[in-house]
Amino acid sequence: MHSETSNVLVGLGIASTTLFFGVLVAYALEARTNLPPTVRLAAGLAAAVALAAVGYWFVLGYDAVA
Amino acid sequence: MTLYSTVGASGASTPLRIFVAYAAGAAAAEVAGLAGGAFAATIGYGALLLVLAAHAAMSVVKTGPLATVPAAAPFIAVGVPAMLRFSTLTLEGSPSAVVRHYGVVGIPAFLALTTAWVSFPELRPRRVPQVDRTTVFIAAWGLPVGLLFAPAFTRASLVPEHGRWRSVVLVVVILVAAAIIEELLFRGVVQTSLREFVGPYAPLVGTAALIPAYLNVRPVGFVFVALFTGCATALAVELVGAIRGVILARIVFLVGLVVFWPRVLGLP
């Protein structure tokens, strides 16, 4: 696969999964806190970015471990 | 908030129409994958998740063109299976071993389970106070069912040998990801949310939604294992109304498949 195309795919993957998990966490914050809606979404997205970093570390590190 | 809290505001049929539209999008991504390969399917699922998540984000902050359109229930019922399928498409350049599949899918599945569990109490499986005969009966079925599939696999194809202790860790990863997280997420959260849209067909639709996430797992026979055990456990949860028995059955099934039956039958 062409590297530029691959970069687009990676970008699409990071953007969509981060937004997806950010919204999931925002829903959880809505159930448990009284934070303003924008703050809930921002906190959710921040948590999702952190999780994406851990996830990519796991994926990239698997071959080295195995 | 509750999962279907906006149903009354927009009319009873609106959430169903939204659900059907997103499910059609997921089906279109699979068709694109059949016609144009994994690349096309990845683009399709990525776009679907972006639209679905953006829609849900608008409903969270209550601004934007889709802010008043019900999003939470379709987000769980379609978005969770689509996200797991998307994970396998983007993170796997080639067919993956079973244990790696569970490692890659297990993390997003765990987060989806915990956040949905916290957000929507109505999706949590019913608690049964004590282990009854039905639970034991369902759990025991895991062992003979494992015998049906054991000859189709080698132990190395399921859990690659990396030394005794590392193999034990890998078996535990599969047990936690497949037997606990996957059952709670699909038979608990997703199947319950689907029931609102497809009624008694929720077990079949939920199983069908799960299967695409397995399509690039090797050995190929594991896809059939996932289909068979998925259908059986989904129907058992629907009939019994509790999930503990099928989680135990899945643990017994996997331990039998990986550890017990290969030793008894002398398989490689």
Boltz contact constraints between the chains, C-beta under 6 A:
constraints:
  - contact:
      token1: [A, 9]
      token2: [B, 42]
      max_distance: 6.0
  - contact:
      token1: [A, 12]
      token2: [B, 46]
      max_distance: 6.0
  - contact:
      token1: [A, 13]
      token2: [B, 90]
      max_distance: 6.0
  - contact:
      token1: [A, 16]
      token2: [B, 46]
      max_distance: 6.0
  - contact:
      token1: [A, 16]
      token2: [B, 49]
      max_distance: 6.0
  - contact:
      token1: [A, 16]
      token2: [B, 50]
      max_distance: 6.0
  - contact:
      token1: [A, 19]
      token2: [B, 53]
      max_distance: 6.0
  - contact:
      token1: [A, 20]
      token2: [B, 49]
      max_distance: 6.0
  - contact:
      token1: [A, 20]
      token2: [B, 53]
      max_distance: 6.0
  - contact:
      token1: [A, 20]
      token2: [B, 83]
      max_distance: 6.0
  - contact:
      token1: [A, 23]
      token2: [B, 53]
      max_distance: 6.0
  - contact:
      token1: [A, 23]
      token2: [B, 56]
      max_distance: 6.0
  - contact:
      token1: [A, 23]
      token2: [B, 57]
      max_distance: 6.0
  - contact:
      token1: [A, 24]
      token2: [B, 115]
      max_distance: 6.0
  - contact:
      token1: [A, 25]
      token2: [B, 115]
      max_distance: 6.0
  - contact:
      token1: [A, 26]
      token2: [B, 60]
      max_distance: 6.0
  - contact:
      token1: [A, 27]
      token2: [B, 119]
      max_distance: 6.0
  - contact:
      token1: [A, 28]
      token2: [B, 115]
      max_distance: 6.0
  - contact:
      token1: [A, 28]
      token2: [B, 118]
      max_distance: 6.0
  - contact:
      token1: [A, 28]
      token2: [B, 119]
      max_distance: 6.0
  - contact:
      token1: [A, 30]
      token2: [B, 1]
      max_distance: 6.0
  - contact:
      token1: [A, 31]
      token2: [B, 118]
      max_distance: 6.0
  - contact:
      token1: [A, 31]
      token2: [B, 119]
      max_distance: 6.0
  - contact:
      token1: [A, 37]
      token2: [B, 60]
      max_distance: 6.0
  - contact:
      token1: [A, 37]
      token2: [B, 61]
      max_distance: 6.0
  - contact:
      token1: [A, 37]
      token2: [B, 62]
      max_distance: 6.0
  - contact:
      token1: [A, 38]
      token2: [B, 61]
      max_distance: 6.0
  - contact:
      token1: [A, 41]
      token2: [B, 57]
      max_distance: 6.0
  - contact:
      token1: [A, 41]
      token2: [B, 60]
      max_distance: 6.0
  - contact:
      token1: [A, 41]
      token2: [B, 61]
      max_distance: 6.0
  - contact:
      token1: [A, 55]
      token2: [B, 107]
      max_distance: 6.0
  - contact:
      token1: [A, 59]
      token2: [B, 91]
      max_distance: 6.0
